[in-house]
Amino acid sequence: MNKGTQAGLGLGAAGLITGVAMLTTFGGADSASAQDAGPGGGITTDAPVPGWVRELINKNAGKCPQVTASLLAAQLFTESGFNSGAVSPVGALGIAQFMPATWADQGRDGNGDGVKDARNPADAIAAQAEYDCTLAAEVKKVPGDSTDNMLAAYNAGGPAVIKYNGIPPYSETREYVRKIRALASKWADAVRPDAPAGKGPARAITAAKTALGSWYQWGGSCAMPFKGMGGCDCSSLTKMAWSAAGVNLPRTTYDQVHAGTAVNAVSQLRPGDLLFTVPGRAGPEHVGMYIGNGQVIDAPHTGAQVRIKPLSYWKPQIIAMRHVG
């Protein structure tokens, strides 16, 4: 949540901190990119978001590029579990867990009844979306991923993000950002409305996302629960994903780069296409999968987790692209 000073961290009066316990743990995505925006589009039909919450989210999402529907849903779930009656031990209220002092400045009348009530979901969700955008603007000059910085500002305060030139070194804040980004990725529509994919690519993307947050394992088989030698390396992730869609890819990047047909321009990419980087003697050393909405999923390297990065991060490095669906 936002909006209260945490003892012991030395945040100023503007410091913001979570007032309710994190409700669930999800894997995180690397967020070193300097690009925008939470996983985009709408919310998948199988995401456990109540219909009345979806309606309010869809009404308020998109007020700035960072605040997509899936990200707003993930943030609300992390704050309160979609409980409009939630009250934290420090007094944060409602589905968005606003502290009273912050609500006094940021509250909105989302349903036009003339009352700004933090316990009214229509008001609280409208306020959260606008407040997110306000914070995104506050930290827009800070290096790094703008959505990560926005979420960190929501949790720890814009001044802290500016001071540390990115996500502050507070374990709670880092965990807050990690959980929301991972959950937003899981709940995001697999494909963009303007880049439709068939059932095969959608299945491959859904399968790849099941590995989000798991640790890279060189030579791993990429099999649930993605632990030990069941973890994923870059090519076993793409092989596993497309196997779920009925496509049997070769095991290594050196062979996958010859699968399917060539994609000749980034503008021609479709969800499910493979992107290859890092030239080597035998061929590309790394592969990721385009999942739509300007995003790529990959298992990056030892010591890192399966992640989603902006396509813009990949563009300068791409040496081959293949359509395999």
TORKOL-4160 file (C-alpha; in steps of 0.2 Angstrom, whole numbers, padded with zeros to 4 digits, m for minus):
325
<pt num="1" X="0000" Y="0000" Z="0000"/>
<pt num="2" X="0006" Y="0017" Z="0001"/>
<pt num="3" X="0005" Y="0030" Z="0012"/>
<pt num="4" X="0012" Y="0030" Z="0030"/>
<pt num="5" X="0029" Y="0032" Z="0037"/>
<pt num="6" X="0039" Y="0017" Z="0041"/>
<pt num="7" X="0048" Y="0017" Z="0057"/>
<pt num="8" X="0066" Y="0014" Z="0056"/>
<pt num="9" X="0069" Y="0017" Z="0037"/>
<pt num="10" X="0071" Y="0036" Z="0039"/>
<pt num="11" X="0058" Y="0040" Z="0026"/>
<pt num="12" X="0053" Y="0058" Z="0027"/>
<pt num="13" X="0035" Y="0064" Z="0030"/>
<pt num="14" X="0032" Y="0060" Z="0012"/>
<pt num="15" X="0038" Y="0042" Z="0014"/>
<pt num="16" X="0025" Y="0029" Z="0010"/>
<pt num="17" X="0025" Y="0011" Z="0016"/>
<pt num="18" X="0014" Y="m0004" Z="0015"/>
<pt num="19" X="0002" Y="m0005" Z="0029"/>
<pt num="20" X="m0005" Y="m0023" Z="0026"/>
<pt num="21" X="0004" Y="m0039" Z="0025"/>
<pt num="22" X="0009" Y="m0045" Z="0007"/>
<pt num="23" X="m0004" Y="m0058" Z="0003"/>
<pt num="24" X="0005" Y="m0070" Z="m0009"/>
<pt num="25" X="0022" Y="m0073" Z="m0016"/>
<pt num="26" X="0025" Y="m0073" Z="m0034"/>
<pt num="27" X="0041" Y="m0074" Z="m0045"/>
<pt num="28" X="0048" Y="m0058" Z="m0051"/>
<pt num="29" X="0055" Y="m0052" Z="m0067"/>
<pt num="30" X="0071" Y="m0042" Z="m0069"/>
<pt num="31" X="0068" Y="m0024" Z="m0070"/>
<pt num="32" X="0084" Y="m0016" Z="m0076"/>
<pt num="33" X="0077" Y="m0009" Z="m0092"/>
<pt num="34" X="0074" Y="0009" Z="m0094"/>
<pt num="35" X="0057" Y="0006" Z="m0103"/>
<pt num="36" X="0039" Y="0008" Z="m0099"/>
<pt num="37" X="0024" Y="0000" Z="m0094"/>
<pt num="38" X="0017" Y="m0014" Z="m0085"/>
<pt num="39" X="0010" Y="m0029" Z="m0094"/>
<pt num="40" X="m0003" Y="m0023" Z="m0105"/>
<pt num="41" X="m0020" Y="m0026" Z="m0113"/>
<pt num="42" X="m0033" Y="m0032" Z="m0101"/>
<pt num="43" X="m0034" Y="m0046" Z="m0088"/>
<pt num="44" X="m0035" Y="m0064" Z="m0093"/>
<pt num="45" X="m0052" Y="m0072" Z="m0091"/>
<pt num="46" X="m0044" Y="m0085" Z="m0079"/>
<pt num="47" X="m0037" Y="m0072" Z="m0067"/>
<pt num="48" X="m0046" Y="m0073" Z="m0050"/>
<pt num="49" X="m0052" Y="m0055" Z="m0051"/>
<pt num="50" X="m0070" Y="m0052" Z="m0046"/>
<pt num="51" X="m0081" Y="m0045" Z="m0060"/>
<pt num="52" X="m0086" Y="m0030" Z="m0050"/>
<pt num="53" X="m0067" Y="m0026" Z="m0048"/>
<pt num="54" X="m0063" Y="m0029" Z="m0066"/>
<pt num="55" X="m0077" Y="m0016" Z="m0071"/>
<pt num="56" X="m0069" Y="m0003" Z="m0060"/>
<pt num="57" X="m0051" Y="m0007" Z="m0066"/>
<pt num="58" X="m0056" Y="m0006" Z="m0084"/>
<pt num="59" X="m0064" Y="0011" Z="m0081"/>
<pt num="60" X="m0048" Y="0018" Z="m0073"/>
<pt num="61" X="m0034" Y="0009" Z="m0081"/>
<pt num="62" X="m0024" Y="0018" Z="m0095"/>
<pt num="63" X="m0023" Y="0035" Z="m0087"/>
<pt num="64" X="m0004" Y="0034" Z="m0090"/>
<pt num="65" X="0006" Y="0020" Z="m0099"/>
<pt num="66" X="0012" Y="0012" Z="m0083"/>
<pt num="67" X="m0006" Y="0009" Z="m0076"/>
<pt num="68" X="m0012" Y="m0006" Z="m0086"/>
<pt num="69" X="m0027" Y="m0016" Z="m0081"/>
<pt num="70" X="m0017" Y="m0031" Z="m0076"/>
<pt num="71" X="m0005" Y="m0020" Z="m0066"/>
<pt num="72" X="m0019" Y="m0011" Z="m0057"/>
<pt num="73" X="m0027" Y="m0028" Z="m0053"/>
<pt num="74" X="m0011" Y="m0035" Z="m0046"/>
<pt num="75" X="m0008" Y="m0019" Z="m0035"/>
<pt num="76" X="m0025" Y="m0020" Z="m0028"/>
<pt num="77" X="m0023" Y="m0039" Z="m0024"/>
<pt num="78" X="m0007" Y="m0036" Z="m0016"/>
<pt num="79" X="m0014" Y="m0022" Z="m0005"/>
<pt num="80" X="m0030" Y="m0030" Z="0001"/>
<pt num="81" X="m0034" Y="m0046" Z="m0008"/>
<pt num="82" X="m0049" Y="m0036" Z="m0016"/>
<pt num="83" X="m0056" Y="m0034" Z="0001"/>
<pt num="84" X="m0065" Y="m0017" Z="0001"/>
<pt num="85" X="m0067" Y="m0018" Z="0020"/>
<pt num="86" X="m0049" Y="m0021" Z="0024"/>
<pt num="87" X="m0041" Y="m0011" Z="0038"/>
<pt num="88" X="m0023" Y="m0013" Z="0042"/>
<pt num="89" X="m0015" Y="m0012" Z="0059"/>
<pt num="90" X="m0009" Y="0006" Z="0055"/>
<pt num="91" X="m0025" Y="0012" Z="0049"/>
<pt num="92" X="m0025" Y="0010" Z="0030"/>
<pt num="93" X="m0042" Y="0008" Z="0023"/>
<pt num="94" X="m0051" Y="m0001" Z="0009"/>
<pt num="95" X="m0047" Y="m0010" Z="m0006"/>
<pt num="96" X="m0032" Y="0001" Z="m0010"/>
<pt num="97" X="m0026" Y="0003" Z="0008"/>
<pt num="98" X="m0025" Y="0022" Z="0008"/>
<pt num="99" X="m0019" Y="0030" Z="0024"/>
<pt num="100" X="m0031" Y="0044" Z="0030"/>
<pt num="101" X="m0018" Y="0058" Z="0028"/>
<pt num="102" X="m0014" Y="0052" Z="0010"/>
<pt num="103" X="m0033" Y="0050" Z="0006"/>
<pt num="104" X="m0036" Y="0068" Z="0011"/>
<pt num="105" X="m0024" Y="0074" Z="m0003"/>
<pt num="106" X="m0027" Y="0060" Z="m0016"/>
<pt num="107" X="m0045" Y="0055" Z="m0013"/>
<pt num="108" X="m0057" Y="0054" Z="m0028"/>
<pt num="109" X="m0076" Y="0053" Z="m0030"/>
<pt num="110" X="m0075" Y="0039" Z="m0042"/>
<pt num="111" X="m0094" Y="0036" Z="m0043"/>
<pt num="112" X="m0100" Y="0054" Z="m0043"/>
<pt num="113" X="m0110" Y="0053" Z="m0027"/>
<pt num="114" X="m0102" Y="0068" Z="m0020"/>
<pt num="115" X="m0092" Y="0059" Z="m0007"/>
<pt num="116" X="m0074" Y="0054" Z="m0007"/>
<pt num="117" X="m0073" Y="0038" Z="0003"/>
<pt num="118" X="m0057" Y="0027" Z="0004"/>
<pt num="119" X="m0068" Y="0012" Z="0009"/>
<pt num="120" X="m0079" Y="0014" Z="m0007"/>
<pt num="121" X="m0070" Y="0004" Z="m0021"/>
<pt num="122" X="m0076" Y="0015" Z="m0035"/>
<pt num="123" X="m0068" Y="0030" Z="m0026"/>
<pt num="124" X="m0052" Y="0020" Z="m0020"/>
<pt num="125" X="m0048" Y="0012" Z="m0037"/>
<pt num="126" X="m0050" Y="0029" Z="m0046"/>
<pt num="127" X="m0039" Y="0037" Z="m0034"/>
<pt num="128" X="m0026" Y="0023" Z="m0034"/>
<pt num="129" X="m0025" Y="0024" Z="m0053"/>
<pt num="130" X="m0023" Y="0043" Z="m0053"/>
<pt num="131" X="m0010" Y="0043" Z="m0039"/>
<pt num="132" X="0000" Y="0030" Z="m0048"/>
<pt num="133" X="0001" Y="0041" Z="m0063"/>
<pt num="134" X="0006" Y="0056" Z="m0052"/>
<pt num="135" X="0020" Y="0046" Z="m0044"/>
<pt num="136" X="0025" Y="0040" Z="m0062"/>
<pt num="137" X="0027" Y="0058" Z="m0067"/>
<pt num="138" X="0036" Y="0062" Z="m0051"/>
<pt num="139" X="0050" Y="0049" Z="m0054"/>
<pt num="140" X="0050" Y="0050" Z="m0073"/>
<pt num="141" X="0068" Y="0056" Z="m0074"/>
<pt num="142" X="0075" Y="0042" Z="m0063"/>
<pt num="143" X="0084" Y="0029" Z="m0072"/>
<pt num="144" X="0077" Y="0012" Z="m0074"/>
<pt num="145" X="0060" Y="0004" Z="m0078"/>
<pt num="146" X="0047" Y="0018" Z="m0076"/>
<pt num="147" X="0034" Y="0005" Z="m0069"/>
<pt num="148" X="0046" Y="m0002" Z="m0056"/>
<pt num="149" X="0050" Y="0016" Z="m0050"/>
<pt num="150" X="0032" Y="0021" Z="m0049"/>
<pt num="151" X="0028" Y="0006" Z="m0039"/>
<pt num="152" X="0043" Y="0009" Z="m0028"/>
<pt num="153" X="0037" Y="0027" Z="m0026"/>
<pt num="154" X="0019" Y="0021" Z="m0021"/>
<pt num="155" X="0027" Y="0010" Z="m0007"/>
<pt num="156" X="0042" Y="0020" Z="m0001"/>
<pt num="157" X="0039" Y="0037" Z="m0008"/>
<pt num="158" X="0044" Y="0047" Z="m0023"/>
<pt num="159" X="0058" Y="0056" Z="m0013"/>
<pt num="160" X="0066" Y="0039" Z="m0009"/>
<pt num="161" X="0066" Y="0033" Z="m0027"/>
<pt num="162" X="0074" Y="0050" Z="m0032"/>
<pt num="163" X="0087" Y="0049" Z="m0018"/>
<pt num="164" X="0092" Y="0031" Z="m0023"/>
<pt num="165" X="0091" Y="0034" Z="m0041"/>
<pt num="166" X="0079" Y="0019" Z="m0043"/>
<pt num="167" X="0071" Y="0007" Z="m0031"/>
<pt num="168" X="0077" Y="0010" Z="m0014"/>
<pt num="169" X="0087" Y="m0003" Z="m0004"/>
<pt num="170" X="0072" Y="m0008" Z="0007"/>
<pt num="171" X="0068" Y="m0026" Z="0007"/>
<pt num="172" X="0049" Y="m0023" Z="0008"/>
<pt num="173" X="0049" Y="m0011" Z="m0006"/>
<pt num="174" X="0059" Y="m0022" Z="m0017"/>
<pt num="175" X="0047" Y="m0037" Z="m0013"/>
<pt num="176" X="0032" Y="m0026" Z="m0016"/>
<pt num="177" X="0038" Y="m0021" Z="m0034"/>
<pt num="178" X="0043" Y="m0039" Z="m0038"/>
<pt num="179" X="0027" Y="m0047" Z="m0032"/>
<pt num="180" X="0016" Y="m0035" Z="m0042"/>
<pt num="181" X="0026" Y="m0035" Z="m0058"/>
<pt num="182" X="0026" Y="m0054" Z="m0058"/>
<pt num="183" X="0007" Y="m0056" Z="m0054"/>
<pt num="184" X="0003" Y="m0042" Z="m0067"/>
<pt num="185" X="0013" Y="m0053" Z="m0080"/>
<pt num="186" X="0003" Y="m0068" Z="m0075"/>
<pt num="187" X="m0014" Y="m0059" Z="m0076"/>
<pt num="188" X="m0010" Y="m0049" Z="m0092"/>
<pt num="189" X="m0019" Y="m0054" Z="m0108"/>
<pt num="190" X="m0007" Y="m0065" Z="m0118"/>
<pt num="191" X="m0009" Y="m0056" Z="m0134"/>
<pt num="192" X="m0012" Y="m0038" Z="m0139"/>
<pt num="193" X="m0029" Y="m0033" Z="m0147"/>
<pt num="194" X="m0019" Y="m0026" Z="m0162"/>
<pt num="195" X="m0008" Y="m0042" Z="m0164"/>
<pt num="196" X="m0019" Y="m0057" Z="m0163"/>
<pt num="197" X="m0012" Y="m0074" Z="m0160"/>
<pt num="198" X="m0020" Y="m0091" Z="m0164"/>
<pt num="199" X="m0022" Y="m0104" Z="m0151"/>
<pt num="200" X="m0005" Y="m0111" Z="m0153"/>
<pt num="201" X="0005" Y="m0095" Z="m0148"/>
<pt num="202" X="m0007" Y="m0091" Z="m0134"/>
<pt num="203" X="m0004" Y="m0108" Z="m0127"/>
<pt num="204" X="0014" Y="m0106" Z="m0129"/>
<pt num="205" X="0014" Y="m0089" Z="m0120"/>
<pt num="206" X="0003" Y="m0095" Z="m0106"/>
<pt num="207" X="0015" Y="m0110" Z="m0103"/>
<pt num="208" X="0030" Y="m0099" Z="m0103"/>
<pt num="209" X="0023" Y="m0088" Z="m0090"/>
<pt num="210" X="0021" Y="m0102" Z="m0078"/>
<pt num="211" X="0040" Y="m0102" Z="m0076"/>
<pt num="212" X="0040" Y="m0083" Z="m0072"/>
<pt num="213" X="0051" Y="m0080" Z="m0056"/>
<pt num="214" X="0059" Y="m0097" Z="m0057"/>
<pt num="215" X="0078" Y="m0098" Z="m0056"/>
<pt num="216" X="0089" Y="m0101" Z="m0072"/>
<pt num="217" X="0096" Y="m0118" Z="m0073"/>
<pt num="218" X="0109" Y="m0121" Z="m0087"/>
<pt num="219" X="0104" Y="m0138" Z="m0095"/>
<pt num="220" X="0088" Y="m0138" Z="m0085"/>
<pt num="221" X="0073" Y="m0147" Z="m0092"/>
<pt num="222" X="0061" Y="m0133" Z="m0088"/>
<pt num="223" X="0048" Y="m0144" Z="m0080"/>
<pt num="224" X="0037" Y="m0139" Z="m0066"/>
<pt num="225" X="0040" Y="m0135" Z="m0052"/>
<pt num="226" X="0055" Y="m0128" Z="m0061"/>
<pt num="227" X="0067" Y="m0132" Z="m0047"/>
<pt num="228" X="0085" Y="m0139" Z="m0048"/>
<pt num="229" X="0088" Y="m0147" Z="m0065"/>
<pt num="230" X="0069" Y="m0145" Z="m0068"/>
<pt num="231" X="0073" Y="m0126" Z="m0070"/>
<pt num="232" X="0074" Y="m0117" Z="m0087"/>
<pt num="233" X="0088" Y="m0111" Z="m0097"/>
<pt num="234" X="0084" Y="m0100" Z="m0112"/>
<pt num="235" X="0081" Y="m0113" Z="m0125"/>
<pt num="236" X="0072" Y="m0126" Z="m0114"/>
<pt num="237" X="0060" Y="m0112" Z="m0109"/>
<pt num="238" X="0055" Y="m0109" Z="m0127"/>
<pt num="239" X="0055" Y="m0128" Z="m0131"/>
<pt num="240" X="0043" Y="m0131" Z="m0116"/>
<pt num="241" X="0032" Y="m0117" Z="m0120"/>
<pt num="242" X="0030" Y="m0122" Z="m0138"/>
<pt num="243" X="0028" Y="m0140" Z="m0133"/>
<pt num="244" X="0012" Y="m0135" Z="m0124"/>
<pt num="245" X="0006" Y="m0129" Z="m0140"/>
<pt num="246" X="0010" Y="m0145" Z="m0149"/>
<pt num="247" X="0026" Y="m0139" Z="m0158"/>
<pt num="248" X="0042" Y="m0149" Z="m0155"/>
<pt num="249" X="0056" Y="m0137" Z="m0156"/>
<pt num="250" X="0074" Y="m0143" Z="m0156"/>
<pt num="251" X="0083" Y="m0141" Z="m0139"/>
<pt num="252" X="0097" Y="m0129" Z="m0142"/>
<pt num="253" X="0097" Y="m0111" Z="m0148"/>
<pt num="254" X="0109" Y="m0117" Z="m0162"/>
<pt num="255" X="0095" Y="m0128" Z="m0169"/>
<pt num="256" X="0080" Y="m0117" Z="m0164"/>
<pt num="257" X="0087" Y="m0103" Z="m0175"/>
<pt num="258" X="0083" Y="m0114" Z="m0190"/>
<pt num="259" X="0066" Y="m0119" Z="m0185"/>
<pt num="260" X="0050" Y="m0112" Z="m0193"/>
<pt num="261" X="0052" Y="m0097" Z="m0205"/>
<pt num="262" X="0062" Y="m0081" Z="m0204"/>
<pt num="263" X="0054" Y="m0064" Z="m0198"/>
<pt num="264" X="0062" Y="m0051" Z="m0208"/>
<pt num="265" X="0058" Y="m0035" Z="m0197"/>
<pt num="266" X="0054" Y="m0032" Z="m0179"/>
<pt num="267" X="0038" Y="m0024" Z="m0185"/>
<pt num="268" X="0032" Y="m0041" Z="m0192"/>
<pt num="269" X="0034" Y="m0050" Z="m0175"/>
<pt num="270" X="0019" Y="m0059" Z="m0169"/>
<pt num="271" X="0016" Y="m0066" Z="m0152"/>
<pt num="272" X="0026" Y="m0083" Z="m0149"/>
<pt num="273" X="0040" Y="m0078" Z="m0161"/>
<pt num="274" X="0058" Y="m0082" Z="m0156"/>
<pt num="275" X="0071" Y="m0069" Z="m0154"/>
<pt num="276" X="0090" Y="m0073" Z="m0154"/>
<pt num="277" X="0104" Y="m0063" Z="m0147"/>
<pt num="278" X="0123" Y="m0066" Z="m0142"/>
<pt num="279" X="0132" Y="m0072" Z="m0158"/>
<pt num="280" X="0143" Y="m0087" Z="m0155"/>
<pt num="281" X="0154" Y="m0098" Z="m0166"/>
<pt num="282" X="0140" Y="m0111" Z="m0168"/>
<pt num="283" X="0126" Y="m0099" Z="m0169"/>
<pt num="284" X="0116" Y="m0088" Z="m0157"/>
<pt num="285" X="0119" Y="m0091" Z="m0138"/>
<pt num="286" X="0102" Y="m0084" Z="m0132"/>
<pt num="287" X="0084" Y="m0085" Z="m0136"/>
<pt num="288" X="0068" Y="m0077" Z="m0129"/>
<pt num="289" X="0050" Y="m0077" Z="m0135"/>
<pt num="290" X="0040" Y="m0062" Z="m0140"/>
<pt num="291" X="0023" Y="m0062" Z="m0130"/>
<pt num="292" X="0015" Y="m0047" Z="m0138"/>
<pt num="293" X="0012" Y="m0029" Z="m0130"/>
<pt num="294" X="0030" Y="m0025" Z="m0134"/>
<pt num="295" X="0037" Y="m0038" Z="m0121"/>
<pt num="296" X="0049" Y="m0053" Z="m0122"/>
<pt num="297" X="0050" Y="m0068" Z="m0109"/>
<pt num="298" X="0066" Y="m0076" Z="m0107"/>
<pt num="299" X="0077" Y="m0086" Z="m0095"/>
<pt num="300" X="0092" Y="m0075" Z="m0095"/>
<pt num="301" X="0107" Y="m0082" Z="m0086"/>
<pt num="302" X="0114" Y="m0091" Z="m0070"/>
<pt num="303" X="0109" Y="m0081" Z="m0055"/>
<pt num="304" X="0093" Y="m0073" Z="m0063"/>
<pt num="305" X="0075" Y="m0078" Z="m0064"/>
<pt num="306" X="0064" Y="m0080" Z="m0079"/>
<pt num="307" X="0058" Y="m0063" Z="m0083"/>
<pt num="308" X="0049" Y="m0052" Z="m0095"/>
<pt num="309" X="0058" Y="m0037" Z="m0103"/>
<pt num="310" X="0053" Y="m0024" Z="m0115"/>
<pt num="311" X="0055" Y="m0028" Z="m0133"/>
<pt num="312" X="0065" Y="m0011" Z="m0134"/>
<pt num="313" X="0078" Y="m0019" Z="m0123"/>
<pt num="314" X="0080" Y="m0033" Z="m0135"/>
<pt num="315" X="0080" Y="m0023" Z="m0152"/>
<pt num="316" X="0098" Y="m0018" Z="m0152"/>
<pt num="317" X="0104" Y="m0036" Z="m0148"/>
<pt num="318" X="0093" Y="m0046" Z="m0160"/>
<pt num="319" X="0103" Y="m0056" Z="m0173"/>
<pt num="320" X="0088" Y="m0067" Z="m0179"/>
<pt num="321" X="0070" Y="m0069" Z="m0177"/>
<pt num="322" X="0059" Y="m0085" Z="m0181"/>
<pt num="323" X="0041" Y="m0088" Z="m0183"/>
<pt num="324" X="0037" Y="m0106" Z="m0177"/>
<pt num="325" X="0018" Y="m0107" Z="m0174"/>
